[in-house]
Amino acid sequence: MKYTHLSTLLTTALMATATAQAQNYPSKPIKAIVPFAAGSATDQIGRAFVQKMSEQLGQPIVIENKAGVNGMLGADAVAKSAPDGYTLMVGTNSTNAALKSLMKKLPYDQDTAFAPIGYMGSVPLIVAVNNDVPVKNLKDLVAAAKAKPTQLTFASASTSQRVSTEVLMSMSSIQMTHVPYKSGPAAMTDLIGGQVNLFTADFAVMLPQVKAGKIRGLAVTSTQRSKAIPELPTVNEALGLKDYELIAYFAMFAPAGTPADVIAKLNKALNAAAADKDIIEKFSAIGFEAAPGTPEALAQRNKAETAKWAKAIREAKIEAE
């Protein structure tokens, strides 16, 4: 009897402590892990969002870049962190949808390791070639690749960059040779320098170089043309396809088990950032569309996206590593 009484007291005390912690949250700086390199779209968007969130929450949020293995290293660090709201992740379709299908074994369970906080938004990608590649549009590229299979090379430093190109190859029955990179900016340097022929990447990495004439943009990967560069056709328009669409999205997560009221506070701050005029204006130039929502809506979206990426990866015949 005594033991039952003791365990009830203990449970009540623990619950009271957890409630008090959640009410006082945040009482110290928060760390947000970006699982990609500094300067990447995830990093740029993540930094702008956490800046606004820290104003709302009254505590600084410090970004830590932990790049590698398509975002897996950073995601693993978050999955193994204490679920107290002081370690967050700026996740993407790489870390929270596609990795499961790209890796034979993940060091965490992608479906259960994270508590969704909220969706941030999405950006389309641009398919571009080095200026010396003698093609003016996507049709020319397909013809060139068919004439000399595997001779053209393509770069990738993230899941969306790789899968977007592999799906394009699969849908247009061409073969190119994959050259993996550790970061988008490094792949871009080699695309400009001609060490690699083609690269499909988000607007943050691509648009300034296309606009400056350093590389040649061929198409966008969304179903609609982008207001940021309306002269570029969609892949569907350029090739007469109708089902091609691959976009990168960004969302915030905490380790699984983070208290619901902490998640609610973070979601409120995140949604305020997503609705912020400065953020919307700053990133509309890179095709970013913000979309505030609930943690539950993000959980549903993750399920749907995981299935979509699994299908794309399967159809592109990408072997798990």
Secondary structure, DSSP 8 states (H G I E B T S, - for coil): -HHHHHHHHHHHHHHHHHHHHHHH--SS-EEEEESS-TTSHHHHHHHHHHHHHHHHHTS-EEEEE---GGGHHHHHHHHTS-SSSSEEEEEEHIIIIIHHHH-S--SS-TTTSEEEEEEEEEE-EEEEEETTSS-SSHHHHHHHHHHSTTTSEEEESSHHHHHHHHHHHHHHT---EEEE-S-HHHHHHHHHHTSSSEEEEEHHHHHHHHHTTSEEEEEESSSS--TTSTTS-BHHHHHT-SS----EEEEEEEETT--HHHHHHHHHHHHHHHT-HHHHHHHHTTT-EE----HHHHHHHHHHHHHHHHHHHHHTT----
